Amino acid sequence: MEFYLLNITSWLESHQIPCIFKSFTHMDCPGCGVQRSFVLLLQGDVPGSFIMYPALMPILLLFAFMILHVILKIRNGANILKYMYIFCTGIILVSYIYKLLVTKTT
């Protein structure tokens, strides 16, 4: 299993999709870092993954809950999904504004 994950992470590291927004504007977009964060998460570096893109784990939880809701028809699942979506969007916006104000782009 470990060898399989190692192959997936090395493949993902070498086949990341470039950001079109960043190539034109030389600024990060709100989604910049999600691929690198996912690779770090697969490698077991949870703190590094969170630092790279704080919204990744809540987004993964949102998708997992969405799948469970579709399969199990969870009571009030749509409302829970709505609030999870708002929460994830808030994290994305706050971390993007922080990244724009604090970090320097190259």
Gaussian input, Z-matrix of N, CA and C with variables (Angstrom, degrees):
# hf/3-21g

backbone

0 1
 N
 C     1     B1
 C     2     B2     1     A1
 N     3     B3     2     A2     1     D1
 C     4     B4     3     A3     2     D2
 C     5     B5     4     A4     3     D3
 N     6     B6     5     A5     4     D4
 C     7     B7     6     A6     5     D5
 C     8     B8     7     A7     6     D6
 N     9     B9     8     A8     7     D7
 C    10    B10     9     A9     8     D8
 C    11    B11    10    A10     9     D9
 N    12    B12    11    A11    10    D10
 C    13    B13    12    A12    11    D11
 C    14    B14    13    A13    12    D12
 N    15    B15    14    A14    13    D13
 C    16    B16    15    A15    14    D14
 C    17    B17    16    A16    15    D15
 N    18    B18    17    A17    16    D16
 C    19    B19    18    A18    17    D17
 C    20    B20    19    A19    18    D18
 N    21    B21    20    A20    19    D19
 C    22    B22    21    A21    20    D20
 C    23    B23    22    A22    21    D21
 N    24    B24    23    A23    22    D22
 C    25    B25    24    A24    23    D23
 C    26    B26    25    A25    24    D24
 N    27    B27    26    A26    25    D25
 C    28    B28    27    A27    26    D26
 C    29    B29    28    A28    27    D27
 N    30    B30    29    A29    28    D28
 C    31    B31    30    A30    29    D29
 C    32    B32    31    A31    30    D30
 N    33    B33    32    A32    31    D31
 C    34    B34    33    A33    32    D32
 C    35    B35    34    A34    33    D33
 N    36    B36    35    A35    34    D34
 C    37    B37    36    A36    35    D35
 C    38    B38    37    A37    36    D36
 N    39    B39    38    A38    37    D37
 C    40    B40    39    A39    38    D38
 C    41    B41    40    A40    39    D39
 N    42    B42    41    A41    40    D40
 C    43    B43    42    A42    41    D41
 C    44    B44    43    A43    42    D42
 N    45    B45    44    A44    43    D43
 C    46    B46    45    A45    44    D44
 C    47    B47    46    A46    45    D45
 N    48    B48    47    A47    46    D46
 C    49    B49    48    A48    47    D47
 C    50    B50    49    A49    48    D48
 N    51    B51    50    A50    49    D49
 C    52    B52    51    A51    50    D50
 C    53    B53    52    A52    51    D51
 N    54    B54    53    A53    52    D52
 C    55    B55    54    A54    53    D53
 C    56    B56    55    A55    54    D54
 N    57    B57    56    A56    55    D55
 C    58    B58    57    A57    56    D56
 C    59    B59    58    A58    57    D57
 N    60    B60    59    A59    58    D58
 C    61    B61    60    A60    59    D59
 C    62    B62    61    A61    60    D60
 N    63    B63    62    A62    61    D61
 C    64    B64    63    A63    62    D62
 C    65    B65    64    A64    63    D63
 N    66    B66    65    A65    64    D64
 C    67    B67    66    A66    65    D65
 C    68    B68    67    A67    66    D66
 N    69    B69    68    A68    67    D67
 C    70    B70    69    A69    68    D68
 C    71    B71    70    A70    69    D69
 N    72    B72    71    A71    70    D70
 C    73    B73    72    A72    71    D71
 C    74    B74    73    A73    72    D72
 N    75    B75    74    A74    73    D73
 C    76    B76    75    A75    74    D74
 C    77    B77    76    A76    75    D75
 N    78    B78    77    A77    76    D76
 C    79    B79    78    A78    77    D77
 C    80    B80    79    A79    78    D78
 N    81    B81    80    A80    79    D79
 C    82    B82    81    A81    80    D80
 C    83    B83    82    A82    81    D81
 N    84    B84    83    A83    82    D82
 C    85    B85    84    A84    83    D83
 C    86    B86    85    A85    84    D84
 N    87    B87    86    A86    85    D85
 C    88    B88    87    A87    86    D86
 C    89    B89    88    A88    87    D87
 N    90    B90    89    A89    88    D88
 C    91    B91    90    A90    89    D89
 C    92    B92    91    A91    90    D90
 N    93    B93    92    A92    91    D91
 C    94    B94    93    A93    92    D92
 C    95    B95    94    A94    93    D93
 N    96    B96    95    A95    94    D94
 C    97    B97    96    A96    95    D95
 C    98    B98    97    A97    96    D96
 N    99    B99    98    A98    97    D97
 C   100   B100    99    A99    98    D98
 C   101   B101   100   A100    99    D99
 N   102   B102   101   A101   100   D100
 C   103   B103   102   A102   101   D101
 C   104   B104   103   A103   102   D102
 N   105   B105   104   A104   103   D103
 C   106   B106   105   A105   104   D104
 C   107   B107   106   A106   105   D105
 N   108   B108   107   A107   106   D106
 C   109   B109   108   A108   107   D107
 C   110   B110   109   A109   108   D108
 N   111   B111   110   A110   109   D109
 C   112   B112   111   A111   110   D110
 C   113   B113   112   A112   111   D111
 N   114   B114   113   A113   112   D112
 C   115   B115   114   A114   113   D113
 C   116   B116   115   A115   114   D114
 N   117   B117   116   A116   115   D115
 C   118   B118   117   A117   116   D116
 C   119   B119   118   A118   117   D117
 N   120   B120   119   A119   118   D118
 C   121   B121   120   A120   119   D119
 C   122   B122   121   A121   120   D120
 N   123   B123   122   A122   121   D121
 C   124   B124   123   A123   122   D122
 C   125   B125   124   A124   123   D123
 N   126   B126   125   A125   124   D124
 C   127   B127   126   A126   125   D125
 C   128   B128   127   A127   126   D126
 N   129   B129   128   A128   127   D127
 C   130   B130   129   A129   128   D128
 C   131   B131   130   A130   129   D129
 N   132   B132   131   A131   130   D130
 C   133   B133   132   A132   131   D131
 C   134   B134   133   A133   132   D132
 N   135   B135   134   A134   133   D133
 C   136   B136   135   A135   134   D134
 C   137   B137   136   A136   135   D135
 N   138   B138   137   A137   136   D136
 C   139   B139   138   A138   137   D137
 C   140   B140   139   A139   138   D138
 N   141   B141   140   A140   139   D139
 C   142   B142   141   A141   140   D140
 C   143   B143   142   A142   141   D141
 N   144   B144   143   A143   142   D142
 C   145   B145   144   A144   143   D143
 C   146   B146   145   A145   144   D144
 N   147   B147   146   A146   145   D145
 C   148   B148   147   A147   146   D146
 C   149   B149   148   A148   147   D147
 N   150   B150   149   A149   148   D148
 C   151   B151   150   A150   149   D149
 C   152   B152   151   A151   150   D150
 N   153   B153   152   A152   151   D151
 C   154   B154   153   A153   152   D152
 C   155   B155   154   A154   153   D153
 N   156   B156   155   A155   154   D154
 C   157   B157   156   A156   155   D155
 C   158   B158   157   A157   156   D156
 N   159   B159   158   A158   157   D157
 C   160   B160   159   A159   158   D158
 C   161   B161   160   A160   159   D159
 N   162   B162   161   A161   160   D160
 C   163   B163   162   A162   161   D161
 C   164   B164   163   A163   162   D162
 N   165   B165   164   A164   163   D163
 C   166   B166   165   A165   164   D164
 C   167   B167   166   A166   165   D165
 N   168   B168   167   A167   166   D166
 C   169   B169   168   A168   167   D167
 C   170   B170   169   A169   168   D168
 N   171   B171   170   A170   169   D169
 C   172   B172   171   A171   170   D170
 C   173   B173   172   A172   171   D171
 N   174   B174   173   A173   172   D172
 C   175   B175   174   A174   173   D173
 C   176   B176   175   A175   174   D174
 N   177   B177   176   A176   175   D175
 C   178   B178   177   A177   176   D176
 C   179   B179   178   A178   177   D177
 N   180   B180   179   A179   178   D178
 C   181   B181   180   A180   179   D179
 C   182   B182   181   A181   180   D180
 N   183   B183   182   A182   181   D181
 C   184   B184   183   A183   182   D182
 C   185   B185   184   A184   183   D183
 N   186   B186   185   A185   184   D184
 C   187   B187   186   A186   185   D185
 C   188   B188   187   A187   186   D186
 N   189   B189   188   A188   187   D187
 C   190   B190   189   A189   188   D188
 C   191   B191   190   A190   189   D189
 N   192   B192   191   A191   190   D190
 C   193   B193   192   A192   191   D191
 C   194   B194   193   A193   192   D192
 N   195   B195   194   A194   193   D193
 C   196   B196   195   A195   194   D194
 C   197   B197   196   A196   195   D195
 N   198   B198   197   A197   196   D196
 C   199   B199   198   A198   197   D197
 C   200   B200   199   A199   198   D198
 N   201   B201   200   A200   199   D199
 C   202   B202   201   A201   200   D200
 C   203   B203   202   A202   201   D201
 N   204   B204   203   A203   202   D202
 C   205   B205   204   A204   203   D203
 C   206   B206   205   A205   204   D204
 N   207   B207   206   A206   205   D205
 C   208   B208   207   A207   206   D206
 C   209   B209   208   A208   207   D207
 N   210   B210   209   A209   208   D208
 C   211   B211   210   A210   209   D209
 C   212   B212   211   A211   210   D210
 N   213   B213   212   A212   211   D211
 C   214   B214   213   A213   212   D212
 C   215   B215   214   A214   213   D213
 N   216   B216   215   A215   214   D214
 C   217   B217   216   A216   215   D215
 C   218   B218   217   A217   216   D216
 N   219   B219   218   A218   217   D217
 C   220   B220   219   A219   218   D218
 C   221   B221   220   A220   219   D219
 N   222   B222   221   A221   220   D220
 C   223   B223   222   A222   221   D221
 C   224   B224   223   A223   222   D222
 N   225   B225   224   A224   223   D223
 C   226   B226   225   A225   224   D224
 C   227   B227   226   A226   225   D225
 N   228   B228   227   A227   226   D226
 C   229   B229   228   A228   227   D227
 C   230   B230   229   A229   228   D228
 N   231   B231   230   A230   229   D229
 C   232   B232   231   A231   230   D230
 C   233   B233   232   A232   231   D231
 N   234   B234   233   A233   232   D232
 C   235   B235   234   A234   233   D233
 C   236   B236   235   A235   234   D234
 N   237   B237   236   A236   235   D235
 C   238   B238   237   A237   236   D236
 C   239   B239   238   A238   237   D237
 N   240   B240   239   A239   238   D238
 C   241   B241   240   A240   239   D239
 C   242   B242   241   A241   240   D240
 N   243   B243   242   A242   241   D241
 C   244   B244   243   A243   242   D242
 C   245   B245   244   A244   243   D243
 N   246   B246   245   A245   244   D244
 C   247   B247   246   A246   245   D245
 C   248   B248   247   A247   246   D246
 N   249   B249   248   A248   247   D247
 C   250   B250   249   A249   248   D248
 C   251   B251   250   A250   249   D249
 N   252   B252   251   A251   250   D250
 C   253   B253   252   A252   251   D251
 C   254   B254   253   A253   252   D252
 N   255   B255   254   A254   253   D253
 C   256   B256   255   A255   254   D254
 C   257   B257   256   A256   255   D255
 N   258   B258   257   A257   256   D256
 C   259   B259   258   A258   257   D257
 C   260   B260   259   A259   258   D258
 N   261   B261   260   A260   259   D259
 C   262   B262   261   A261   260   D260
 C   263   B263   262   A262   261   D261
 N   264   B264   263   A263   262   D262
 C   265   B265   264   A264   263   D263
 C   266   B266   265   A265   264   D264
 N   267   B267   266   A266   265   D265
 C   268   B268   267   A267   266   D266
 C   269   B269   268   A268   267   D267
 N   270   B270   269   A269   268   D268
 C   271   B271   270   A270   269   D269
 C   272   B272   271   A271   270   D270
 N   273   B273   272   A272   271   D271
 C   274   B274   273   A273   272   D272
 C   275   B275   274   A274   273   D273
 N   276   B276   275   A275   274   D274
 C   277   B277   276   A276   275   D275
 C   278   B278   277   A277   276   D276
 N   279   B279   278   A278   277   D277
 C   280   B280   279   A279   278   D278
 C   281   B281   280   A280   279   D279
 N   282   B282   281   A281   280   D280
 C   283   B283   282   A282   281   D281
 C   284   B284   283   A283   282   D282
 N   285   B285   284   A284   283   D283
 C   286   B286   285   A285   284   D284
 C   287   B287   286   A286   285   D285
 N   288   B288   287   A287   286   D286
 C   289   B289   288   A288   287   D287
 C   290   B290   289   A289   288   D288
 N   291   B291   290   A290   289   D289
 C   292   B292   291   A291   290   D290
 C   293   B293   292   A292   291   D291
 N   294   B294   293   A293   292   D292
 C   295   B295   294   A294   293   D293
 C   296   B296   295   A295   294   D294
 N   297   B297   296   A296   295   D295
 C   298   B298   297   A297   296   D296
 C   299   B299   298   A298   297   D297
 N   300   B300   299   A299   298   D298
 C   301   B301   300   A300   299   D299
 C   302   B302   301   A301   300   D300
 N   303   B303   302   A302   301   D301
 C   304   B304   303   A303   302   D302
 C   305   B305   304   A304   303   D303
 N   306   B306   305   A305   304   D304
 C   307   B307   306   A306   305   D305
 C   308   B308   307   A307   306   D306
 N   309   B309   308   A308   307   D307
 C   310   B310   309   A309   308   D308
 C   311   B311   310   A310   309   D309
 N   312   B312   311   A311   310   D310
 C   313   B313   312   A312   311   D311
 C   314   B314   313   A313   312   D312
 N   315   B315   314   A314   313   D313
 C   316   B316   315   A315   314   D314
 C   317   B317   316   A316   315   D315

   B1=1.4550
   B2=1.5244
   B3=1.3336
   B4=1.4610
   B5=1.5249
   B6=1.3452
   B7=1.4598
   B8=1.5291
   B9=1.3262
   B10=1.4644
   B11=1.5250
   B12=1.3463
   B13=1.4665
   B14=1.5213
   B15=1.3336
   B16=1.4580
   B17=1.5232
   B18=1.3425
   B19=1.4625
   B20=1.5283
   B21=1.3225
   B22=1.4678
   B23=1.5255
   B24=1.3245
   B25=1.4644
   B26=1.5242
   B27=1.3226
   B28=1.4730
   B29=1.5251
   B30=1.3384
   B31=1.4615
   B32=1.5297
   B33=1.3314
   B34=1.4668
   B35=1.5222
   B36=1.3293
   B37=1.4695
   B38=1.5198
   B39=1.3232
   B40=1.4642
   B41=1.5231
   B42=1.3265
   B43=1.4659
   B44=1.5234
   B45=1.3216
   B46=1.4581
   B47=1.5271
   B48=1.3194
   B49=1.4600
   B50=1.5280
   B51=1.3245
   B52=1.4727
   B53=1.5312
   B54=1.3135
   B55=1.4575
   B56=1.5318
   B57=1.3067
   B58=1.4665
   B59=1.5228
   B60=1.3323
   B61=1.4660
   B62=1.5217
   B63=1.3401
   B64=1.4592
   B65=1.5287
   B66=1.3325
   B67=1.4592
   B68=1.5327
   B69=1.3321
   B70=1.4633
   B71=1.5215
   B72=1.3292
   B73=1.4650
   B74=1.5237
   B75=1.3221
   B76=1.4632
   B77=1.5306
   B78=1.3276
   B79=1.4638
   B80=1.5246
   B81=1.3356
   B82=1.4630
   B83=1.5230
   B84=1.3206
   B85=1.4654
   B86=1.5324
   B87=1.3215
   B88=1.4694
   B89=1.5309
   B90=1.3258
   B91=1.4616
   B92=1.5119
   B93=1.3256
   B94=1.4710
   B95=1.5233
   B96=1.3064
   B97=1.4594
   B98=1.5039
   B99=1.3313
   B100=1.4612
   B101=1.5304
   B102=1.3280
   B103=1.4656
   B104=1.5272
   B105=1.3261
   B106=1.4693
   B107=1.5250
   B108=1.3257
   B109=1.4553
   B110=1.5228
   B111=1.3267
   B112=1.4678
   B113=1.5247
   B114=1.3269
   B115=1.4708
   B116=1.5269
   B117=1.3225
   B118=1.4639
   B119=1.5263
   B120=1.3324
   B121=1.4620
   B122=1.5257
   B123=1.3237
   B124=1.4646
   B125=1.5286
   B126=1.3102
   B127=1.4614
   B128=1.5228
   B129=1.3310
   B130=1.4531
   B131=1.5128
   B132=1.3147
   B133=1.4674
   B134=1.5309
   B135=1.3340
   B136=1.4661
   B137=1.5269
   B138=1.3457
   B139=1.4729
   B140=1.5294
   B141=1.3210
   B142=1.4634
   B143=1.5112
   B144=1.3320
   B145=1.4587
   B146=1.5183
   B147=1.3289
   B148=1.4656
   B149=1.5238
   B150=1.3267
   B151=1.4668
   B152=1.5283
   B153=1.3382
   B154=1.4617
   B155=1.5314
   B156=1.3522
   B157=1.4643
   B158=1.5305
   B159=1.3262
   B160=1.4692
   B161=1.5255
   B162=1.3133
   B163=1.4667
   B164=1.5233
   B165=1.3282
   B166=1.4709
   B167=1.5200
   B168=1.3149
   B169=1.4684
   B170=1.5270
   B171=1.3442
   B172=1.4650
   B173=1.5341
   B174=1.3282
   B175=1.4632
   B176=1.5236
   B177=1.3232
   B178=1.4699
   B179=1.5221
   B180=1.3385
   B181=1.4685
   B182=1.5265
   B183=1.3219
   B184=1.4612
   B185=1.5244
   B186=1.3434
   B187=1.4639
   B188=1.5241
   B189=1.3427
   B190=1.4667
   B191=1.5268
   B192=1.3369
   B193=1.4609
   B194=1.5278
   B195=1.3331
   B196=1.4594
   B197=1.5341
   B198=1.3192
   B199=1.4614
   B200=1.5187
   B201=1.3370
   B202=1.4661
   B203=1.5273
   B204=1.3002
   B205=1.4656
   B206=1.5259
   B207=1.3233
   B208=1.4667
   B209=1.5275
   B210=1.3205
   B211=1.4644
   B212=1.5236
   B213=1.3334
   B214=1.4658
   B215=1.5212
   B216=1.3204
   B217=1.4757
   B218=1.5331
   B219=1.3158
   B220=1.4677
   B221=1.5309
   B222=1.3077
   B223=1.4632
   B224=1.5272
   B225=1.3162
   B226=1.4648
   B227=1.5266
   B228=1.3179
   B229=1.4568
   B230=1.5194
   B231=1.3331
   B232=1.4687
   B233=1.5251
   B234=1.3245
   B235=1.4734
   B236=1.5200
   B237=1.3218
   B238=1.4610
   B239=1.5169
   B240=1.3328
   B241=1.4626
   B242=1.5257
   B243=1.3175
   B244=1.4700
   B245=1.5236
   B246=1.3308
   B247=1.4621
   B248=1.5246
   B249=1.3226
   B250=1.4692
   B251=1.5271
   B252=1.3192
   B253=1.4674
   B254=1.5249
   B255=1.3167
   B256=1.4659
   B257=1.5321
   B258=1.3239
   B259=1.4621
   B260=1.5299
   B261=1.3309
   B262=1.4695
   B263=1.5277
   B264=1.3229
   B265=1.4630
   B266=1.5241
   B267=1.3197
   B268=1.4618
   B269=1.5222
   B270=1.3231
   B271=1.4676
   B272=1.5211
   B273=1.3364
   B274=1.4666
   B275=1.5249
   B276=1.3247
   B277=1.4632
   B278=1.5274
   B279=1.3193
   B280=1.4666
   B281=1.5322
   B282=1.3240
   B283=1.4713
   B284=1.5215
   B285=1.3518
   B286=1.4652
   B287=1.5245
   B288=1.3163
   B289=1.4696
   B290=1.5256
   B291=1.3227
   B292=1.4615
   B293=1.5280
   B294=1.3420
   B295=1.4617
   B296=1.5210
   B297=1.3167
   B298=1.4647
   B299=1.5232
   B300=1.3266
   B301=1.4568
   B302=1.5220
   B303=1.3225
   B304=1.4545
   B305=1.5250
   B306=1.3206
   B307=1.4649
   B308=1.5185
   B309=1.3155
   B310=1.4596
   B311=1.5193
   B312=1.3297
   B313=1.4487
   B314=1.5130
   B315=1.3300
   B316=1.4644
   B317=1.5020
   A1=110.98
   A2=116.10
   A3=120.25
   A4=110.58
   A5=116.63
   A6=120.71
   A7=110.47
   A8=116.36
   A9=120.99
   A10=110.91
   A11=117.32
   A12=120.77
   A13=111.44
   A14=116.77
   A15=120.66
   A16=110.12
   A17=116.62
   A18=120.09
   A19=111.67
   A20=117.15
   A21=120.53
   A22=110.33
   A23=116.98
   A24=119.14
   A25=111.58
   A26=117.35
   A27=118.11
   A28=110.49
   A29=117.50
   A30=119.76
   A31=110.40
   A32=116.59
   A33=119.98
   A34=111.94
   A35=117.04
   A36=119.96
   A37=111.54
   A38=117.22
   A39=119.69
   A40=113.42
   A41=119.08
   A42=122.14
   A43=112.63
   A44=117.33
   A45=119.60
   A46=110.30
   A47=114.94
   A48=121.44
   A49=108.69
   A50=118.15
   A51=119.43
   A52=111.06
   A53=115.43
   A54=121.22
   A55=109.36
   A56=116.50
   A57=121.49
   A58=110.61
   A59=116.52
   A60=121.05
   A61=110.51
   A62=116.35
   A63=120.51
   A64=111.54
   A65=117.46
   A66=119.14
   A67=111.66
   A68=117.42
   A69=120.25
   A70=113.13
   A71=117.56
   A72=121.02
   A73=114.03
   A74=117.65
   A75=123.54
   A76=111.46
   A77=116.15
   A78=123.19
   A79=108.06
   A80=116.10
   A81=119.77
   A82=110.34
   A83=115.54
   A84=120.80
   A85=107.73
   A86=119.02
   A87=119.76
   A88=113.74
   A89=117.91
   A90=120.45
   A91=114.39
   A92=117.32
   A93=120.32
   A94=109.92
   A95=115.48
   A96=121.94
   A97=113.99
   A98=118.40
   A99=119.56
   A100=111.04
   A101=118.22
   A102=120.25
   A103=110.89
   A104=116.63
   A105=120.65
   A106=110.27
   A107=117.23
   A108=121.51
   A109=111.03
   A110=116.63
   A111=120.99
   A112=110.61
   A113=116.68
   A114=120.67
   A115=109.52
   A116=117.64
   A117=120.49
   A118=111.43
   A119=116.77
   A120=120.77
   A121=110.60
   A122=117.55
   A123=120.68
   A124=111.65
   A125=117.16
   A126=121.12
   A127=112.16
   A128=117.20
   A129=121.46
   A130=114.35
   A131=117.78
   A132=121.70
   A133=109.02
   A134=115.69
   A135=120.96
   A136=112.13
   A137=119.61
   A138=118.03
   A139=112.59
   A140=116.73
   A141=120.21
   A142=111.88
   A143=115.61
   A144=120.70
   A145=110.86
   A146=116.79
   A147=120.87
   A148=111.24
   A149=116.50
   A150=120.06
   A151=110.30
   A152=116.65
   A153=120.68
   A154=111.64
   A155=117.16
   A156=120.96
   A157=108.35
   A158=117.71
   A159=121.57
   A160=115.42
   A161=118.69
   A162=120.43
   A163=113.03
   A164=119.24
   A165=119.80
   A166=112.63
   A167=117.92
   A168=119.53
   A169=112.40
   A170=119.74
   A171=118.02
   A172=112.97
   A173=117.47
   A174=120.30
   A175=110.05
   A176=117.58
   A177=120.52
   A178=110.91
   A179=116.98
   A180=120.28
   A181=111.29
   A182=116.59
   A183=120.89
   A184=110.38
   A185=117.35
   A186=120.04
   A187=112.10
   A188=116.87
   A189=120.00
   A190=110.30
   A191=117.30
   A192=120.63
   A193=110.57
   A194=116.58
   A195=120.01
   A196=110.66
   A197=117.04
   A198=121.10
   A199=110.26
   A200=116.53
   A201=119.70
   A202=111.50
   A203=117.18
   A204=121.24
   A205=110.90
   A206=116.96
   A207=119.87
   A208=110.64
   A209=116.81
   A210=120.56
   A211=111.92
   A212=117.10
   A213=121.36
   A214=114.72
   A215=118.32
   A216=122.39
   A217=110.72
   A218=115.98
   A219=122.69
   A220=109.87
   A221=114.64
   A222=120.72
   A223=109.48
   A224=116.73
   A225=124.25
   A226=112.33
   A227=117.04
   A228=121.37
   A229=112.91
   A230=116.60
   A231=119.69
   A232=111.02
   A233=116.76
   A234=119.62
   A235=111.50
   A236=116.50
   A237=120.40
   A238=110.01
   A239=116.69
   A240=120.95
   A241=110.95
   A242=116.55
   A243=120.14
   A244=110.80
   A245=116.89
   A246=120.00
   A247=111.85
   A248=117.13
   A249=119.98
   A250=110.13
   A251=116.54
   A252=120.99
   A253=110.76
   A254=116.68
   A255=120.85
   A256=110.26
   A257=116.88
   A258=121.90
   A259=110.88
   A260=117.11
   A261=121.32
   A262=111.26
   A263=116.78
   A264=120.58
   A265=110.59
   A266=117.11
   A267=121.03
   A268=111.95
   A269=116.57
   A270=120.21
   A271=110.19
   A272=116.46
   A273=120.47
   A274=110.17
   A275=117.11
   A276=120.54
   A277=112.40
   A278=116.99
   A279=120.11
   A280=110.48
   A281=117.51
   A282=118.92
   A283=111.22
   A284=117.88
   A285=120.57
   A286=110.57
   A287=116.99
   A288=120.37
   A289=110.04
   A290=116.92
   A291=120.79
   A292=110.72
   A293=116.10
   A294=120.09
   A295=111.13
   A296=117.44
   A297=120.38
   A298=112.27
   A299=117.07
   A300=120.84
   A301=113.66
   A302=117.58
   A303=120.49
   A304=113.20
   A305=117.05
   A306=119.32
   A307=111.23
   A308=115.06
   A309=121.14
   A310=108.81
   A311=117.00
   A312=120.46
   A313=109.66
   A314=115.09
   A315=119.30
   A316=111.21
   D1=-41.78
   D2=-179.12
   D3=-63.93
   D4=-40.28
   D5=179.10
   D6=-63.80
   D7=-39.40
   D8=179.53
   D9=-63.67
   D10=-45.06
   D11=177.86
   D12=-65.16
   D13=-35.22
   D14=178.19
   D15=-63.60
   D16=-41.51
   D17=177.26
   D18=-64.87
   D19=-41.56
   D20=179.64
   D21=-64.22
   D22=-45.75
   D23=-177.74
   D24=-67.05
   D25=-38.84
   D26=178.52
   D27=-68.22
   D28=-36.62
   D29=177.13
   D30=-66.17
   D31=-44.07
   D32=179.58
   D33=-63.50
   D34=-37.66
   D35=179.13
   D36=-63.72
   D37=-36.73
   D38=-177.07
   D39=-89.64
   D40=-6.09
   D41=-178.71
   D42=-125.69
   D43=38.30
   D44=179.72
   D45=-75.93
   D46=143.12
   D47=-179.56
   D48=-78.96
   D49=127.20
   D50=178.80
   D51=-71.27
   D52=150.49
   D53=179.85
   D54=-83.78
   D55=117.65
   D56=-179.73
   D57=-67.09
   D58=-40.08
   D59=179.03
   D60=-58.97
   D61=-46.00
   D62=-178.60
   D63=-68.67
   D64=-32.65
   D65=179.96
   D66=-68.45
   D67=-28.87
   D68=178.65
   D69=-89.59
   D70=-39.87
   D71=-173.10
   D72=-101.13
   D73=-14.63
   D74=-175.30
   D75=61.33
   D76=25.91
   D77=175.44
   D78=-126.09
   D79=148.53
   D80=175.68
   D81=-67.23
   D82=148.05
   D83=172.57
   D84=-96.46
   D85=171.04
   D86=179.99
   D87=-61.92
   D88=-19.02
   D89=-179.75
   D90=-98.79
   D91=-3.13
   D92=-179.43
   D93=-62.94
   D94=128.24
   D95=179.10
   D96=106.44
   D97=-12.03
   D98=-176.07
   D99=-68.53
   D100=-37.04
   D101=179.11
   D102=-67.64
   D103=-45.67
   D104=178.82
   D105=-64.34
   D106=-37.20
   D107=178.48
   D108=-65.25
   D109=-39.28
   D110=179.16
   D111=-65.95
   D112=-40.99
   D113=177.67
   D114=-62.92
   D115=-44.13
   D116=177.94
   D117=-61.30
   D118=-39.01
   D119=178.22
   D120=-64.67
   D121=-41.89
   D122=177.37
   D123=-65.13
   D124=-29.90
   D125=177.86
   D126=-79.94
   D127=-5.88
   D128=177.95
   D129=92.38
   D130=5.99
   D131=179.98
   D132=-91.75
   D133=78.23
   D134=-177.13
   D135=-64.70
   D136=-46.26
   D137=178.09
   D138=-62.14
   D139=-40.59
   D140=178.64
   D141=-64.34
   D142=-38.43
   D143=177.43
   D144=-63.66
   D145=-42.24
   D146=179.70
   D147=-65.67
   D148=-40.99
   D149=179.82
   D150=-66.20
   D151=-38.73
   D152=-178.29
   D153=-66.89
   D154=-44.54
   D155=-179.20
   D156=-152.24
   D157=94.58
   D158=-173.29
   D159=-59.46
   D160=-23.79
   D161=-175.23
   D162=-86.90
   D163=-4.79
   D164=-174.63
   D165=-62.03
   D166=-50.18
   D167=-176.72
   D168=-65.46
   D169=-42.66
   D170=174.02
   D171=-62.18
   D172=-34.30
   D173=177.86
   D174=-67.08
   D175=-41.17
   D176=177.37
   D177=-63.69
   D178=-39.42
   D179=175.41
   D180=-64.29
   D181=-38.35
   D182=177.85
   D183=-61.38
   D184=-46.80
   D185=179.48
   D186=-65.22
   D187=-39.21
   D188=177.92
   D189=-63.11
   D190=-43.74
   D191=178.79
   D192=-66.08
   D193=-36.98
   D194=179.11
   D195=-61.99
   D196=-43.13
   D197=178.56
   D198=-64.20
   D199=-44.42
   D200=177.34
   D201=-61.36
   D202=-40.29
   D203=179.84
   D204=-64.48
   D205=-40.44
   D206=179.32
   D207=-66.33
   D208=-39.52
   D209=-177.40
   D210=-78.01
   D211=-46.02
   D212=-172.04
   D213=-98.68
   D214=-6.61
   D215=-177.87
   D216=52.28
   D217=60.54
   D218=-177.21
   D219=-65.88
   D220=133.44
   D221=179.34
   D222=-63.35
   D223=132.32
   D224=-176.26
   D225=61.44
   D226=19.65
   D227=-178.92
   D228=-62.21
   D229=-37.12
   D230=-179.95
   D231=-64.97
   D232=-40.16
   D233=177.61
   D234=-67.01
   D235=-40.65
   D236=177.61
   D237=-62.05
   D238=-43.42
   D239=178.34
   D240=-62.06
   D241=-39.22
   D242=179.13
   D243=-60.87
   D244=-45.54
   D245=-179.45
   D246=-71.17
   D247=-33.55
   D248=175.49
   D249=-65.74
   D250=-38.88
   D251=178.11
   D252=-64.19
   D253=-44.62
   D254=178.25
   D255=-62.10
   D256=-41.79
   D257=178.39
   D258=-61.55
   D259=-47.50
   D260=179.58
   D261=-63.25
   D262=-41.76
   D263=178.26
   D264=-62.75
   D265=-40.01
   D266=177.28
   D267=-62.42
   D268=-43.15
   D269=178.40
   D270=-62.59
   D271=-43.35
   D272=-179.93
   D273=-61.10
   D274=-46.73
   D275=-178.32
   D276=-65.30
   D277=-45.28
   D278=-179.04
   D279=-64.96
   D280=-43.96
   D281=-179.22
   D282=-68.99
   D283=-32.27
   D284=178.10
   D285=-68.92
   D286=-44.33
   D287=177.98
   D288=-62.67
   D289=-42.41
   D290=177.07
   D291=-60.24
   D292=-44.44
   D293=179.94
   D294=-62.72
   D295=-39.91
   D296=179.38
   D297=-67.61
   D298=-37.93
   D299=-176.45
   D300=-81.15
   D301=-33.01
   D302=-170.96
   D303=-100.59
   D304=-44.29
   D305=-174.13
   D306=-89.35
   D307=155.64
   D308=176.31
   D309=-103.52
   D310=137.56
   D311=175.98
   D312=-92.33
   D313=153.98
   D314=-179.54
   D315=-101.84

